[in-house]
Amino acid sequence: MVTDAVPVRCSILRGGTSRAVFFLANDLPAGRPAIEPLLLNIFGSPDIRQIDGLGGATSQTSKAAIIGPPTRPDADVDYTFAQVTVGQQLVDWGGNCGNISAAVGPFAINQGFVRACEPITTVRVHNTNTGKIILAHVPVRGGRAAEEGDYAVPGVPGTSCRILLEFSDPAGSLTGRLLPTGNPRDRLELDDGRSYEVSIIDAANPVVFVAAGSLGLTGTELPLEIEAATAATDVLEALRSVVAEMLGLVPDRRNATQVTPGLPKVGFVARPMAYTTTAGVEVPESAVDLTGRLMSMQTAHRSYMATGAIATAAAAFVDGSIVHELVRPIDGRPIAESIRIGHPYGVMEAVVNGDGPAAVPAIRGVALGRTARHILDGQVWVPRRLVAG
């Protein structure tokens, strides 16, 4: 009997503070133009509730990961990331999600791409979006990725096993350079004549950093407060759009929100200070080296992107950048190799292996601790026409 719906294998995994639907590359049609309508159908987009699909109605829970055999000899798997827009009919392939990267290693082990070796299995992940290698050091028990442990990630309930992610040579993920403009700071003029200083840093993903004070913000605002400050968020999106044009992502900044809503990233930073998290936990000034907030697909990120943390840590090494100016001096040095970023859910630590600070520092790698959970394996039913060859 021929039906108009067919099953496609999928898995749901949480990585860090994000969640994604995982697919095996050979289960999907060939080529992104054929994959995009399938993903939109699976996630239930465009619809702000995503009521007809697997999406979670936020940018942090409307993500896809496509896993396949490696296409380069120094990797164990290929991993392609897709951001499925919630309210638009758009799939953004422009960059990587560092949080979802934390789930790729466990998925690869559980699917048999990599032989499980206790106590730690290292998975060499090739992110095809950026062309970069990520080393995922995954705890293993009984032939599968372990999950129960005592490591906490702010923004994720409970604790789990710590997965150490090493982002090797993260600079120039999109543009080929840590400083896409060659400058630690640029002054950008908006269409209304106002101008703002920014630092554009390309490490894991390109990120536009703005000082919180220049937006009339303190840097301690929580997501709902940020979204209510529409004058500031409008400026952030306008600056992001200008940089999208500068980087060649769009020919006209006026179309950036529609064409490339996910790249570049944008956020604001401030000096270390005490604040209260979304969960009502008091974070003392001494617990952070920098206060930061990021935007995600035109909304405030509920915690902090992993790739954003990598760019933030790299920016701290760039002499003259806004981040370098605001990060806490430690032991007489401009920065510490471990950068603690205070975000809405708590504190995220990034460890930098690099030389600096310098005008253009060498960033060999940035490491983050994350957790992951393999939630579900199953199949999603989709229209036959979307998978027919």
C-alpha positions in Angstrom: 0.0 0.0 0.0 1.4 3.4 -0.9 0.9 6.2 1.7 1.4 9.9 1.4 3.6 9.9 4.6 6.9 8.1 5.2 9.1 7.7 8.2 12.6 9.3 8.6 14.9 8.2 11.4 15.9 10.9 13.9 17.1 11.4 17.4 16.7 14.2 19.9 19.6 15.3 22.0 20.4 18.1 24.3 23.8 19.7 24.0 24.7 22.3 26.6 21.8 24.7 26.8 20.4 23.8 23.4 18.4 20.9 21.9 18.5 19.5 18.4 17.0 16.9 16.2 19.8 14.7 14.9 19.7 12.9 11.5 22.0 10.5 9.7 23.1 12.1 6.4 22.2 9.1 4.3 18.6 9.2 5.5 18.1 12.7 4.0 17.8 13.9 0.4 21.0 15.0 -1.3 21.7 18.7 -1.2 20.6 21.6 1.0 17.8 22.8 -1.3 16.1 19.4 -0.9 16.8 19.2 2.8 15.4 22.6 3.7 11.7 22.0 3.0 12.0 18.7 4.8 13.5 20.3 7.9 10.9 23.1 7.9 8.2 20.4 7.8 9.8 18.3 10.6 10.2 21.3 12.9 6.8 22.8 12.1 8.1 26.1 10.7 7.1 28.8 10.0 5.0 29.0 13.1 5.9 30.8 16.4 4.5 27.8 18.3 5.9 25.1 16.0 2.8 23.2 17.1 2.9 20.9 14.0 6.5 19.7 14.4 9.4 18.8 16.7 10.6 22.4 17.2 10.5 23.9 20.7 9.4 27.4 19.6 12.7 29.1 20.5 16.0 29.5 18.6 17.7 27.3 21.2 15.4 24.4 20.6 14.9 24.7 16.8 18.2 23.2 15.6 19.2 20.3 13.5 22.4 18.3 13.3 23.3 16.1 10.3 25.9 13.4 11.0 27.8 11.4 8.5 31.1 9.6 7.7 34.1 11.9 7.7 35.2 13.7 4.5 38.7 14.5 5.8 41.3 12.1 7.3 41.7 13.9 10.6 38.1 13.5 11.6 35.8 10.6 12.8 32.5 12.2 11.7 31.2 15.1 9.7 28.7 17.3 11.5 26.6 19.9 9.7 24.5 22.3 11.8 21.3 23.9 10.6 19.3 26.6 12.4 15.6 26.3 11.6 14.0 29.6 11.9 10.8 29.6 14.1 8.7 32.3 12.5 10.1 32.3 9.0 10.4 29.8 6.2 14.2 29.8 6.4 17.0 27.4 7.3 20.3 29.1 8.2 23.4 27.1 7.5 25.8 29.9 8.1 27.6 28.9 11.3 28.0 26.3 14.0 26.3 25.9 17.4 28.8 25.1 20.1 26.3 23.8 22.5 24.9 21.2 20.0 28.6 20.3 19.2 28.6 18.8 22.7 26.0 16.3 21.7 27.8 15.2 18.5 30.4 13.1 20.3 27.9 11.1 22.3 25.7 10.6 19.3 28.7 9.4 17.2 29.6 6.9 19.9 26.1 5.6 20.4 25.6 5.2 16.6 28.9 3.3 16.2 30.8 5.9 14.2 33.5 5.7 16.9 34.4 2.7 19.1 33.6 3.3 22.7 36.7 3.1 24.9 36.4 3.6 28.7 36.7 5.9 30.6 37.1 8.6 27.9 36.6 8.4 24.2 37.8 11.3 22.1 35.7 12.0 19.0 37.2 14.2 16.2 34.3 16.2 14.9 34.5 18.0 11.6 32.1 20.9 11.5 31.3 21.3 7.8 29.8 24.8 8.4 33.1 26.3 9.5 35.6 23.7 8.2 37.0 23.4 11.8 37.8 20.4 14.0 36.3 20.0 17.4 37.7 17.4 19.9 35.0 16.0 22.1 36.3 14.1 25.1 33.3 12.0 26.1 32.9 9.8 29.3 31.9 6.3 28.4 30.3 3.4 30.4 29.1 0.1 29.1 29.7 0.8 25.5 27.7 4.1 25.4 28.3 7.7 26.2 27.8 8.2 29.9 25.3 10.7 31.2 25.1 10.6 35.0 27.7 12.8 36.7 28.2 15.8 38.9 29.0 18.5 36.4 26.5 21.4 36.3 25.9 23.7 33.3 24.0 26.9 34.3 20.7 26.8 32.4 20.4 23.0 32.5 18.6 21.3 35.4 20.6 18.9 37.5 24.0 17.6 36.7 25.6 15.2 34.2 28.9 13.9 32.9 31.3 16.6 31.9 32.2 16.6 28.2 35.3 18.6 27.4 35.1 20.4 24.0 38.3 21.6 22.4 37.7 24.0 19.5 41.0 23.7 17.6 42.2 26.8 15.7 38.8 28.6 16.0 39.9 31.8 14.4 38.5 32.7 11.0 35.5 30.4 11.0 33.7 32.4 8.3 36.1 35.1 7.1 39.5 33.4 7.4 40.7 36.0 10.0 40.3 36.5 13.7 39.8 40.2 12.9 37.7 40.4 9.7 38.3 44.1 9.3 41.9 44.0 10.5 41.0 46.3 13.4 40.3 45.5 17.1 37.6 48.2 16.9 35.5 49.8 14.2 33.1 52.7 14.4 29.9 51.9 12.5 27.4 54.4 11.3 23.7 53.5 11.1 21.3 54.8 8.5 20.0 57.4 10.9 23.5 58.9 11.4 24.2 57.5 14.9 27.5 55.7 15.3 28.8 53.1 17.7 32.1 51.4 18.4 32.2 47.7 18.0 34.7 44.8 18.0 34.2 42.2 15.3 35.8 38.9 16.2 35.6 35.7 14.1 36.4 32.7 16.4 34.1 29.7 16.1 31.5 32.2 14.7 31.8 35.8 13.9 30.5 38.0 16.8 29.9 41.7 17.0 30.6 43.0 20.5 29.3 46.3 21.8 29.9 47.9 25.2 26.7 47.8 27.3 27.0 51.4 28.4 26.9 52.6 24.8 23.4 51.1 24.5 22.2 52.6 27.8 22.4 49.2 29.4 24.3 47.9 32.5 25.2 44.5 31.2 23.3 42.7 34.0 19.9 42.7 32.3 18.0 39.4 32.0 16.5 38.2 28.7 13.0 39.6 29.2 14.5 42.9 30.3 16.7 42.9 27.2 13.8 42.2 24.9 11.8 44.9 26.5 14.6 47.4 25.8 13.6 47.7 22.2 15.7 50.8 21.5 18.8 48.9 22.4 17.8 45.7 20.6 17.0 47.7 17.5 20.5 49.2 17.6 22.0 45.7 18.1 20.2 44.3 15.1 21.1 47.4 13.0 24.8 47.0 13.9 24.6 43.2 13.1 23.0 44.0 9.8 25.8 46.5 8.9 28.4 43.9 9.7 26.5 41.3 7.7 26.9 43.6 4.7 30.6 44.3 5.5 31.3 40.5 5.6 29.5 39.9 2.3 26.7 37.9 3.8 24.2 40.2 2.1 24.6 42.9 -0.5 22.2 45.2 1.4 22.1 45.6 5.2 18.3 46.2 5.0 17.8 42.5 4.1 20.1 41.0 6.7 17.4 40.1 9.2 15.5 38.1 6.6 18.4 36.6 4.7 21.0 35.8 7.4 19.3 36.2 10.8 21.8 34.0 12.6 25.2 35.4 11.4 27.0 37.3 12.5 26.1 37.0 16.2 25.8 40.2 18.3 25.9 40.9 22.0 27.0 43.4 24.6 29.6 43.2 27.4 30.4 45.0 30.6 32.9 44.9 33.4 32.5 42.2 36.0 29.8 43.0 38.4 27.3 41.3 40.8 23.9 40.4 39.4 21.0 38.0 40.0 20.4 35.2 37.5 17.2 34.2 35.9 16.8 31.5 38.6 17.2 34.1 41.4 20.8 33.1 42.3 23.1 35.9 43.4 26.4 35.9 41.4 29.1 37.9 43.2 31.4 40.2 41.3 34.4 38.0 42.2 32.9 35.0 40.4 33.2 36.6 36.9 35.8 38.2 34.8 33.4 39.7 32.3 29.6 40.2 32.1 28.1 39.3 28.8 24.7 39.0 27.0 24.1 37.6 23.5 21.3 37.8 21.0 20.1 34.7 19.2 17.9 35.1 16.0 16.7 38.5 17.1 15.8 37.4 20.6 17.9 37.4 23.8 19.8 34.2 24.4 18.6 32.7 27.6 22.1 31.7 28.6 25.3 32.1 26.5 26.2 30.5 23.2 29.2 28.2 23.4 30.6 29.7 20.1 29.9 33.1 21.6 32.0 32.2 24.6 34.8 31.1 22.3 34.7 34.4 20.5 34.5 36.3 23.8 37.5 34.5 25.2 39.5 35.1 22.0 38.5 38.8 22.0 39.9 39.1 25.5 43.3 38.4 24.0 42.9 41.1 21.3 44.7 44.2 22.6 42.4 47.2 22.0 39.2 45.3 21.6 36.1 46.3 23.7 36.2 42.9 25.4 39.9 43.3 26.3 39.2 46.7 27.8 36.4 45.4 30.0 37.7 42.0 31.1 39.0 41.8 34.7 42.8 42.2 35.1 44.2 39.3 37.1 47.6 39.1 38.8 48.8 42.2 37.0 48.0 40.7 33.6 45.5 42.1 31.2 43.6 38.8 31.1 43.7 35.3 32.5 43.8 32.2 30.3 40.5 31.1 31.9 37.8 33.6 31.2 34.7 33.4 33.4 31.7 35.0 31.6 28.7 36.0 33.7 25.5 35.4 31.7 21.7 35.3 32.5 21.8 31.7 33.9 25.2 31.9 35.7 28.9 31.6 34.9 30.5 30.0 31.9 34.2 29.3 31.8 36.3 29.3 28.6 40.0 28.2 28.7 42.2 29.8 26.0 45.4 28.3 24.6 47.0 31.2 22.8 49.6 33.9 22.8 48.7 37.3 23.9 47.3 39.8 24.5 48.5 41.1 21.2 47.1 43.2 18.3 46.4 39.9 16.4 47.0 37.0 19.0 47.5 33.4 17.9 44.5 31.5 19.3 45.4 27.8 19.1 42.3 26.5 20.8 39.5 27.3 23.3 38.1 24.6 25.6 34.7 24.5 27.3 33.0 22.1 29.7 29.5 21.0 28.5 27.0 18.2 29.1 24.7 16.3 26.9 21.7 14.0 27.0 20.6 11.5 24.4 16.8 11.9 24.9 15.1 9.9 22.1 15.7 7.7 19.1 12.7 7.2 16.7 11.2 8.3 13.5 9.3 11.3 12.3 6.6 11.0 9.6 6.9 13.4 6.7 5.2 13.8 3.3 6.5 11.3 0.8 7.1 14.1 -1.7 9.7 15.7 0.5 12.0 12.6 0.5 11.3 11.2 -2.9 14.3 11.1 -5.1 
